[in-house]
Amino acid sequence: MFTHKTFSAIAGLLLATSLSATYGQEPARYGFGTPVTQEELTKYFSIPADGRGLPAGSGKAADGAKIYADSCAVCHGEKLEGNPAKGIGGDKLIGGRGSLATKTPVKTVESYWPYSTTLFDYVKRAMPFNAPGSLSDNDVYAVVAYILSEAKIIKPTDVMDAKTLPKVAMPNRDGFVPDPRPELDLYH
């Protein structure tokens, strides 16, 4: 049975060992694990509005329509209309433009999302629901191009990539009040 004195002695010994390892000696190497790559690290950071950090690749709406049909329509509906009636809960993705200031707002990519880069980031990390993160960067660009095209935000022939996507002017881009806290002014 440990007594207070025994516990204190063990704690003191551990502290002394820790301090000697910290000051003047190289940390112990245990022989497992690997250094984190830049690619792995980017999985943990959001894409800001200006597009910094968007990956290489590109996609067109026509290709996105096929990927959407295979990976997204089961939850979000064949025509991006949502699927709440089936209990799946996939949100409606288009429509509702100008509805946020009304008594019956419809939050969609078209009516609510201020930046197209946020759409890319969300699809890349969280979709499809049954296999988040499984779409390639080209697939994500294509799905985003398809959604934006169906919402009539871009032309069906527009190619989305790291240069073109941040330039897309979302319909409700100016519908938000900037957060005045100075610590959040990281991207300006």
N, C-alpha and C positions, 0 to 999 in steps of 0.2 A: 504494500500500500504506500502510495506517495504521501509524503508529508510536505508541509509548506517549505521546509528547508531543502528537501530533495528537489522539489520543483524549482525553487529559486536557484539552486546550484546548476541544474540542467539548463535553465534559461540563460544563466550567466555564461555558461560554457558555449552555448549556441551563439550568443551575442558576440562573445570574444572571437569565435571562429569566423563569424560573419564579418566582423570589423577587420580582422587581419586579412581576409580575402578581398575586402573592398579597398583597403588602403595599401597600395604598393604592390599588389600581386594581380596577375591576370586572372580573370574569372575562370572557374573550373569549366572544362569542356566535358560533356557527358557522352558524346558520340552518337547522338540521335537528332533528328530534325534536319531541316534544310533551310537555307536562306530564302526569304520571300522574294519572288520575282516581281518586277514592275507590273506584269500582266495580272498576277494574283492580287496585288495590292489595289489595282484599279477597280476591282469588284466591290470595294468598300467605300467608294467615294461617288457622290452624285455628280451628274453632268450639270454644270451651271447654264444659265440662259445664253451665255455667249458661245457655248459649244466647246469650251476647253475640255479636253479629255475624251471627246467623241472618237471612237475607233475608226480605223480604215475600213473601207467597204462602201457599198452603195446599193440602192434598190429602187425599183420602179413599181408603180401601182399595179400593173398587170401581173407581175410576179407576186406581189403582196396579196392579190385577190385569191390566188391558189393557196398560199400559206394560211391566209385567214380562214378559208373554207375548211382546211384540214385541221387547224390548231385552235381557232378562235370562235368559230360560228356556233359551236355547241353551247357555249356560255353567252355570247354576245349577240346571237341571232344571225341568220343568213344575210340580213340587210343592215346589220349593225344596230338593230332596234332594241337590243337587250333581251333577256330571257327570265325575268323574275317570276313569271307565271309557272315555269317548270321547276321552281324551287332551287335552281342553280344559282340564281342571283347575279348573273352577269349584267353589268350596267349597260345602258344604252350609250352608244358612242358618238352618235351624231344627232343634229337637230337642236332645238331649244335656244337657238341664237337669240340674244336679247331678252331672255326670260329671267335672268338672275335678279333683276330689280322688281319682279312682279310677285304676286302672292303665290304663284305656282311655278317656282324656278325648276328648270330642267338642267341638271349638271351633266354636261357631256364634254367631250374633247372640244367640240365646236363652240360651246357656250361658256365654258368655265376655264379651261386650261390656258394660262397666259403665254406659255412658251412651248414650242414644238420639241425642244430638247428634253423637256420634262416627260413628254410622251415617249420619246425614245428610251430614256432612262427607266421609266416605269415598265415598259414592255420588256426591255432587256433583263431587268432584275426579277420581275414578278409574274411574267406570263410565259407560256400558258399556265393556267392555274394548276393543272395536274403535273407539270414539269417545268417549274420556273427556271429561267436561265438556260434553257435547252436550245433556244433559237440562235443561229449564227448571227453575227453582226449584219451580214448581207440580208438575212431573213428579217431582222428587226427593221432595218432601213426600208425594206420592201413593204412590210406590214404598215409601218408608219406612213409611207407614201400612199398606200391604199386608203387608209383611214382619212388622211388629209385630203385626198382626191375625192372621196365619196362625200366629204363635208364641203366640197367646193372651195377649199382653202388654197389648194394648188391645182395645177392642170394635171390631167391623167398621164401626160407624157413627161412631166418633171421628174428628174432623178434626184433622190435624196441621198446625201452623203455628208461628211463632216463639214464641208464648206457651205452647202446649200441649206441644210436643215436649220441652222441658227438664224438664217435670213428670212425664214417663213414668218410672216406677220399673222399671228393668231387673232381671230375676231375679237376676243375679249382681252387682248394684251393690255389695254389701258383701263380695264375695269377694276383694277386693284389699287389700293392705297399703299404706297411703299411703307415699310416698317422703318420708323425714324430712329431706332436704336443704332448708335454708331458702331457697336461691335458687330453688327450684321452687314456692314458696308464693306464686305470682303471682296466683292467682284467689281468694284468701280475704281 
